[in-house]
């Protein structure tokens, strides 16, 4: 009777060890996926920051160009008014 019980317990132990290994493998796989997702998120964040900096520079350049054009326009309008007078 004890031998039968011992075999039964060994079988249960093997099943539990199998389940434990399966769960560990699933956990490791999930952690690897999480790490990859964090790396992708970091790369996307870096790209976004780079694009924002580039856009800021572009916007400032265009604003300066516009201001320059408006200044030139005012100067030309002033000259035209003097010529008309």
Secondary structure, DSSP 8 states (H G I E B T S, - for coil): -HHHHHHHHHHHHHHHHHHHHHHHHHHHHHHHHHHHHHHHHHHHHHHHHHHHHHHHHHHHHHHHHHHHHHHHHHHHHHHHHHHH-
